[in-house]
């Protein structure tokens, strides 16, 4: 399929895509909800200020107007060179100082000095600022570069974010990632306690909306009790988990978080105070990468309850109580293996090994503030082989109806100027960013992102 045909098909999908109805908030939600679990700690990502912020603004100006600045600088310096040549041709000027005085001595010729300064800056400033920019450390540069990828709604977020998804904790070594054995699960059977101030509204929601839609079955799910933390000198990750009910999550999605002020408050508490107040279902957002370095995209079937018609990179699966009680010492590996088997019919040991799975980050999903984990799994199939396998093999869960594949270059392009933006799953582009950090490397990705934003060549297809 040609690039033009692909774009036409994607635009057609976008026009057909169904967008979920915004959750209704019946009146002003009570914002006195107390934290059930909390661990106060600050964010670890810096934000440009003062002189640094001014230099970044100057760099962006130079990038946008570099052609004009170059022409102006060369023209101004050429004009001054002509004036200086006239001064040198004047026999009354015996020294360089006399030439300079002749050029700038008269009041109207003070403009020459202004032209000299501006012309020099126009020529030298862009390469100097570019050199300075490339010397900045990773966190600072990547946050600035990807700031434009965030959704405009809500208060400014001092963290790595794409669209409305925000990273709470990324792996300190993104090139390596967390192996499944690096992650420890400390599970507690304690159930999330619905705040007293919301109990009446929750009971009314269950009776009028949840039971008619889902029936009497209200499954227990797993949620995080604390925002996990990791450092370079302590690379492993510990997850403190507890219990939740699916109805608790849907109640917050449809009745509480639809209020922008309440959503902003919960988000601020989560990001700034690291306090988890919103019940959620700990979910795996898995990027599947083939042996020829292409990431799988799946379009969620229109029959699905969540994100119908959206393109995912690649699959999602909630952590279940069965994963925790799988009888193995590695419940994270059991979680990934179940997801790949149920969603893609892939068999552990035949099509993939959990030794090639890497967890990359813990993040909060946009509007729902659902806390999830991003991971990457390499499979022992090429993109053509996986396409054929998916088309022929029956799967336990038929949650998608179409597939596609993206190279690293195409993922990078989708971050900068997406073709499918309106029909992506909320976390798809964040997953692309994290996958690229793992596959390409942090330093190289920063360089390629800068080059792409500045209009240079895309990352070479691998």
C-alpha positions as CSV (number, residue, x, y, z in Angstrom):
1,X,0.0,0.0,0.0
2,X,1.4,3.4,-1.0
3,X,1.9,6.2,1.4
4,X,-1.0,8.2,-0.3
5,X,-3.3,5.2,-0.1
6,X,-2.4,4.6,3.5
7,X,-3.2,8.2,4.4
8,X,-6.5,8.1,2.6
9,X,-7.5,5.0,4.4
10,X,-6.5,6.4,7.7
11,X,-8.5,9.6,7.0
12,X,-11.5,7.4,6.2
13,X,-11.1,5.6,9.5
14,X,-10.9,8.9,11.3
15,X,-14.2,10.0,9.8
16,X,-15.9,6.7,10.8
17,X,-14.4,6.5,14.2
18,X,-16.8,6.7,17.1
19,X,-15.8,9.0,20.0
20,X,-17.0,8.1,23.4
21,X,-19.6,10.3,25.0
22,X,-18.1,12.6,27.6
23,X,-18.9,11.4,31.1
24,X,-21.7,13.2,32.7
25,X,-21.2,15.0,36.0
26,X,-24.5,15.4,37.7
27,X,-24.0,18.7,39.5
28,X,-20.8,19.8,41.2
29,X,-18.9,16.8,42.5
30,X,-17.9,16.8,46.2
31,X,-14.1,17.6,46.3
32,X,-13.7,16.6,49.9
33,X,-12.6,13.1,49.0
34,X,-9.9,11.9,51.3
35,X,-6.9,10.0,50.2
36,X,-7.1,6.3,50.9
37,X,-3.4,5.6,50.3
38,X,-0.7,8.3,50.0
39,X,3.0,8.8,49.9
40,X,4.1,12.5,49.6
41,X,7.1,13.1,47.4
42,X,8.1,15.6,44.8
43,X,8.4,15.2,41.0
44,X,11.8,14.6,39.6
45,X,11.7,16.4,36.3
46,X,13.0,19.9,35.9
47,X,11.3,22.7,34.1
48,X,13.2,25.5,32.3
49,X,13.2,28.9,34.0
50,X,14.9,32.3,33.8
51,X,17.8,32.6,31.4
52,X,17.4,29.0,30.3
53,X,13.8,29.7,29.3
54,X,14.9,32.8,27.4
55,X,17.6,30.9,25.5
56,X,15.1,28.2,24.5
57,X,12.8,30.9,23.2
58,X,15.7,32.4,21.2
59,X,16.6,29.0,19.9
60,X,13.0,28.4,18.7
61,X,12.9,31.8,17.0
62,X,16.2,31.1,15.2
63,X,14.9,27.7,14.0
64,X,11.6,29.2,12.7
65,X,13.3,32.1,10.9
66,X,16.8,30.7,10.1
67,X,16.6,31.4,6.4
68,X,15.6,35.0,6.9
69,X,18.2,35.5,9.6
70,X,20.9,34.1,7.4
71,X,20.0,36.4,4.5
72,X,19.8,39.4,6.8
73,X,23.1,38.6,8.5
74,X,25.0,38.1,5.2
75,X,23.4,41.2,3.7
76,X,24.2,43.4,6.7
77,X,27.8,42.2,7.0
78,X,28.3,42.6,3.2
79,X,27.0,46.2,3.4
80,X,29.4,46.9,6.2
81,X,32.2,45.3,4.3
82,X,31.5,47.7,1.5
83,X,31.5,50.7,3.8
84,X,34.8,49.5,5.4
85,X,36.3,49.1,1.9
86,X,35.5,52.7,1.1
87,X,37.1,53.8,4.4
88,X,40.3,51.8,3.5
89,X,40.3,53.5,0.0
90,X,40.3,56.9,1.7
91,X,44.0,58.0,1.8
92,X,43.3,60.2,4.8
93,X,42.7,57.1,7.0
94,X,46.2,55.9,7.8
95,X,45.2,53.2,10.5
96,X,42.4,50.7,11.2
97,X,41.2,52.9,14.1
98,X,40.8,55.8,11.7
99,X,38.8,53.6,9.3
100,X,36.5,52.5,12.2
101,X,36.1,56.1,13.3
102,X,35.3,57.1,9.7
103,X,32.7,54.4,9.5
104,X,31.0,55.3,12.8
105,X,32.0,58.8,13.5
106,X,29.1,60.7,12.0
107,X,25.8,60.5,14.0
108,X,23.9,58.9,11.1
109,X,26.6,56.2,10.8
110,X,25.8,54.9,14.2
111,X,23.3,52.8,12.4
112,X,26.3,50.9,11.0
113,X,27.2,49.7,14.4
114,X,23.7,48.4,14.9
115,X,23.8,46.6,11.6
116,X,27.2,45.1,12.6
117,X,25.9,43.8,15.9
118,X,22.6,42.5,14.5
119,X,24.3,40.9,11.4
120,X,26.9,39.2,13.6
121,X,24.1,37.8,15.9
122,X,22.0,36.7,12.9
123,X,24.9,34.7,11.6
124,X,26.4,33.3,14.8
125,X,23.4,32.9,17.1
126,X,21.7,29.9,15.4
127,X,24.7,27.6,15.5
128,X,25.8,28.7,19.0
129,X,22.3,28.2,20.3
130,X,22.0,24.8,18.6
131,X,25.3,23.7,20.1
132,X,24.1,24.9,23.6
133,X,20.8,23.0,23.1
134,X,22.5,19.7,22.3
135,X,24.6,19.9,25.5
136,X,21.6,19.9,27.8
137,X,20.9,16.8,29.8
138,X,18.2,14.4,28.7
139,X,15.3,15.2,31.1
140,X,15.4,18.9,30.4
141,X,15.6,18.5,26.6
142,X,13.0,15.8,26.2
143,X,10.5,17.6,28.4
144,X,10.9,20.8,26.4
145,X,10.8,19.1,23.0
146,X,7.7,17.1,23.8
147,X,5.8,19.9,25.6
148,X,4.0,20.6,22.4
149,X,2.6,17.0,22.4
150,X,0.6,17.6,25.5
151,X,-3.1,18.4,25.4
152,X,-3.8,22.0,26.1
153,X,-6.4,21.3,28.8
154,X,-5.5,21.4,32.4
155,X,-2.8,23.0,34.5
156,X,0.8,22.7,33.3
157,X,2.4,19.4,34.1
158,X,6.0,19.2,35.2
159,X,6.6,15.6,33.9
160,X,7.0,13.7,30.6
161,X,3.6,13.7,29.0
162,X,2.1,13.0,25.6
163,X,-1.4,14.0,24.9
164,X,-3.2,13.6,28.2
165,X,-1.1,10.7,29.5
166,X,1.6,11.5,32.1
167,X,4.5,9.4,33.2
168,X,4.6,8.9,37.0
169,X,7.8,6.8,37.1
170,X,10.0,5.8,34.1
171,X,12.8,3.2,34.2
172,X,16.1,4.9,35.1
173,X,17.8,3.0,32.3
174,X,15.4,3.2,29.4
175,X,17.7,1.3,27.0
176,X,17.7,-1.7,29.4
177,X,14.1,-1.4,30.8
178,X,12.8,-3.5,33.8
179,X,12.9,-7.2,33.3
180,X,9.8,-9.0,34.6
181,X,12.0,-10.4,37.4
182,X,13.1,-6.9,38.4
183,X,9.6,-6.0,39.5
184,X,8.3,-7.1,42.9
185,X,4.6,-7.2,43.7
186,X,3.6,-6.6,47.3
187,X,-0.1,-7.5,47.1
188,X,-2.6,-6.7,49.9
189,X,-6.2,-7.9,49.8
190,X,-7.4,-4.6,51.3
191,X,-10.3,-3.2,49.3
192,X,-10.5,0.4,48.2
193,X,-12.9,2.3,50.5
194,X,-15.4,4.6,48.8
195,X,-15.3,8.0,50.5
196,X,-18.4,8.5,52.7
197,X,-19.2,11.8,50.9
198,X,-19.6,9.8,47.6
199,X,-21.4,6.7,48.9
200,X,-25.0,7.8,48.2
201,X,-24.1,8.9,44.6
202,X,-22.2,5.6,44.1
203,X,-25.2,3.5,45.2
204,X,-27.5,5.5,42.9
205,X,-25.1,5.0,40.0
206,X,-24.9,1.2,40.5
207,X,-28.7,0.9,40.5
208,X,-29.4,3.1,37.5
209,X,-26.4,2.6,35.3
210,X,-24.0,-0.2,36.2
211,X,-26.3,-3.1,36.8
212,X,-28.5,-2.4,33.7
213,X,-25.3,-2.3,31.6
214,X,-23.0,-4.9,33.2
215,X,-25.4,-7.1,35.3
216,X,-24.8,-8.2,38.8
217,X,-21.2,-9.3,38.2
218,X,-18.9,-6.7,39.7
219,X,-15.4,-8.2,39.4
220,X,-12.6,-7.4,41.8
221,X,-9.6,-5.8,40.1
222,X,-6.1,-4.9,41.1
223,X,-5.0,-1.3,41.7
224,X,-1.9,0.5,43.0
225,X,-1.9,1.7,46.5
226,X,1.2,3.9,46.1
227,X,3.0,5.5,43.2
228,X,6.2,3.4,42.8
229,X,9.6,5.0,42.8
230,X,13.0,3.9,41.2
231,X,16.5,5.4,41.1
232,X,19.6,4.7,39.2
233,X,21.2,3.2,42.3
234,X,18.1,1.2,43.1
235,X,16.9,0.1,39.6
236,X,14.3,-2.5,40.6
237,X,10.6,-1.6,41.0
238,X,8.2,-2.5,43.8
239,X,4.5,-2.3,43.2
240,X,2.2,-2.0,46.3
241,X,-1.1,-3.3,45.1
242,X,-4.6,-3.6,46.6
243,X,-8.1,-4.4,45.5
244,X,-10.7,-2.5,43.7
245,X,-14.2,-3.1,42.2
246,X,-14.9,-2.5,38.5
247,X,-18.0,-0.5,39.5
248,X,-15.8,1.9,41.6
249,X,-13.7,2.7,38.5
250,X,-16.7,3.2,36.2
251,X,-18.4,5.4,38.8
252,X,-15.5,7.8,38.9
253,X,-15.1,7.7,35.1
254,X,-18.8,8.6,34.4
255,X,-19.9,10.6,37.5
256,X,-16.8,12.2,39.1
257,X,-14.0,12.9,36.6
258,X,-16.3,14.5,34.0
259,X,-16.1,17.7,36.1
260,X,-13.0,19.5,34.9
261,X,-12.2,21.2,38.2
262,X,-12.5,17.9,40.1
263,X,-10.4,16.1,37.5
264,X,-7.7,18.8,37.8
265,X,-7.6,18.5,41.5
266,X,-7.2,14.7,41.5
267,X,-4.6,15.0,38.7
268,X,-2.7,17.6,40.7
269,X,-2.7,15.5,43.8
270,X,-1.4,12.5,41.9
271,X,1.4,14.3,40.1
272,X,2.5,16.8,42.7
273,X,1.8,15.0,46.0
274,X,2.0,11.4,44.6
275,X,-1.4,10.7,46.2
276,X,-3.6,8.0,44.7
277,X,-7.3,8.9,45.3
278,X,-9.0,7.6,42.1
279,X,-9.9,3.8,42.0
280,X,-8.5,2.2,38.9
281,X,-7.7,-1.1,37.2
282,X,-3.9,-1.6,36.9
283,X,-3.5,-2.2,33.1
284,X,-0.7,-3.4,30.9
285,X,-0.2,-1.3,27.7
286,X,2.0,-3.5,25.7
287,X,4.0,-2.6,22.5
288,X,4.6,-5.7,20.4
289,X,7.8,-5.4,18.2
290,X,8.5,-7.9,15.5
291,X,11.9,-9.3,14.5
292,X,12.2,-6.7,11.7
293,X,11.8,-3.8,14.2
294,X,8.2,-2.9,13.4
295,X,5.6,-2.1,16.1
296,X,2.1,-3.6,15.8
297,X,-0.9,-1.4,15.7
298,X,-4.4,-2.8,16.3
299,X,-7.7,-1.0,15.7
300,X,-10.1,-1.8,18.5
301,X,-13.3,-3.4,17.4
302,X,-16.4,-1.1,17.5
303,X,-18.1,-3.7,19.8
304,X,-15.6,-3.1,22.6
305,X,-16.7,-1.0,25.6
306,X,-13.5,1.1,25.8
307,X,-11.9,3.1,23.0
308,X,-14.0,1.5,20.2
309,X,-12.6,2.3,16.8
310,X,-9.3,3.6,18.2
311,X,-5.8,2.5,17.0
312,X,-3.7,1.0,19.8
313,X,0.0,0.4,20.0
314,X,-0.4,-2.6,20.4
315,X,-2.7,-4.3,23.0
316,X,-4.0,-3.7,26.6
317,X,-4.8,-6.2,29.4
318,X,-5.8,-5.6,33.1
319,X,-3.8,-7.4,35.8
320,X,-6.0,-10.1,37.1
321,X,-6.2,-11.9,40.4
322,X,-5.3,-15.0,38.5
323,X,-2.0,-13.5,37.5
324,X,-1.2,-12.9,41.2
325,X,-2.1,-16.5,42.0
326,X,-0.5,-18.0,39.0
327,X,1.7,-20.3,41.1
328,X,4.9,-18.7,39.7
329,X,7.5,-16.5,41.2
330,X,7.1,-14.1,38.3
331,X,3.5,-12.8,38.1
332,X,4.6,-10.0,35.8
333,X,5.7,-12.6,33.2
334,X,2.4,-14.5,33.7
335,X,0.6,-11.2,33.0
336,X,2.4,-10.5,29.8
337,X,2.2,-14.1,28.6
338,X,-1.6,-14.2,29.2
339,X,-2.1,-10.9,27.3
340,X,-0.2,-12.1,24.3
341,X,-2.0,-15.4,24.2
342,X,-5.5,-14.0,24.7
343,X,-5.2,-11.0,22.4
344,X,-2.9,-12.4,19.7
345,X,-2.9,-16.2,20.2
346,X,0.8,-16.2,20.6
347,X,2.4,-19.1,22.6
348,X,5.1,-18.6,25.1
349,X,8.3,-20.5,24.2
350,X,7.2,-20.8,20.5
351,X,6.5,-17.2,19.4
352,X,8.1,-15.2,22.3
353,X,10.1,-15.4,25.5
354,X,9.3,-13.3,28.5
355,X,13.1,-12.8,28.8
356,X,12.6,-10.4,25.9
357,X,9.9,-8.3,27.7
358,X,10.8,-5.0,29.2
359,X,8.6,-2.7,31.4
360,X,9.4,0.9,30.7
361,X,7.2,3.2,32.8
362,X,4.2,3.7,35.1
363,X,1.8,6.3,33.9
364,X,-1.6,7.9,34.4
365,X,-4.1,7.7,31.5
366,X,-5.6,11.0,30.5
367,X,-9.2,11.6,31.3
368,X,-9.7,8.5,33.5
369,X,-6.5,8.9,35.5
370,X,-6.2,5.1,35.3
371,X,-2.7,4.1,36.4
372,X,-1.1,1.7,33.9
373,X,2.2,0.2,33.0
374,X,3.9,0.5,29.6
375,X,5.9,-2.4,28.4
376,X,7.5,-3.8,25.2
377,X,7.7,-7.4,24.1
378,X,9.8,-8.7,21.2
379,X,8.3,-11.6,19.3
380,X,10.1,-14.1,17.1
381,X,8.0,-13.3,14.0
382,X,8.5,-10.7,11.2
383,X,5.7,-8.2,10.5
384,X,4.6,-10.3,7.5
385,X,4.6,-13.5,9.5
386,X,2.7,-11.9,12.4
387,X,0.1,-10.4,10.0
388,X,-0.5,-13.8,8.4
389,X,-0.6,-15.5,11.8
390,X,-3.2,-13.1,13.3
391,X,-5.3,-13.4,10.2
392,X,-5.5,-17.2,10.4
393,X,-5.4,-18.1,14.1
394,X,-8.5,-17.9,16.3
395,X,-8.1,-15.8,19.4
396,X,-9.8,-15.9,22.8
397,X,-10.5,-12.2,22.7
398,X,-11.6,-10.6,19.4
399,X,-11.0,-7.1,20.5
400,X,-9.6,-5.7,17.3
401,X,-10.7,-5.8,13.7
402,X,-7.6,-4.4,11.8
403,X,-3.9,-4.3,12.2
404,X,-1.0,-2.3,10.8
405,X,2.7,-1.9,11.5
406,X,5.0,1.1,12.1
407,X,8.7,1.4,11.7
408,X,10.8,3.5,14.1
409,X,10.8,6.3,11.6
410,X,7.1,6.2,11.2
411,X,6.6,6.2,15.0
412,X,8.8,9.2,15.3
413,X,6.8,10.9,12.5
414,X,3.6,10.1,14.4
415,X,4.9,11.9,17.5
416,X,5.7,15.0,15.5
417,X,2.9,15.2,13.0
418,X,0.4,12.3,13.4
419,X,-1.8,11.0,10.6
420,X,-4.1,9.1,12.9
421,X,-4.2,11.6,15.9
422,X,-8.0,11.7,16.1
423,X,-8.3,7.9,16.1
424,X,-5.5,6.9,18.4
425,X,-6.0,5.2,21.7
426,X,-5.3,7.7,24.5
427,X,-1.9,6.2,25.4
428,X,-0.7,5.1,21.9
429,X,1.6,8.0,21.2
430,X,3.1,7.8,24.7
431,X,3.8,4.1,24.1
432,X,5.5,5.1,20.9
433,X,7.7,7.5,22.7
434,X,8.7,5.0,25.4
435,X,9.3,2.3,22.8
436,X,11.6,4.6,20.8
437,X,13.5,5.5,23.9
438,X,14.1,1.8,24.4
439,X,14.8,0.8,20.8
440,X,16.7,3.9,19.5
441,X,18.3,5.2,22.7
442,X,17.8,8.4,24.5
443,X,20.7,10.4,23.1
444,X,19.9,9.4,19.5
445,X,16.2,10.0,19.9
446,X,16.8,13.5,21.2
447,X,19.0,14.3,18.2
448,X,16.4,12.9,15.8
449,X,13.5,14.7,17.4
450,X,15.4,18.0,17.2
451,X,16.2,17.4,13.6
452,X,12.6,16.5,12.8
453,X,11.2,19.5,14.6
454,X,13.7,21.7,12.8
455,X,12.6,20.2,9.4
456,X,15.6,18.0,8.8
457,X,15.6,14.4,7.7
458,X,13.5,11.7,9.5
459,X,15.1,8.9,11.4
460,X,16.3,6.3,8.8
461,X,14.0,3.3,8.6
462,X,15.7,0.4,10.3
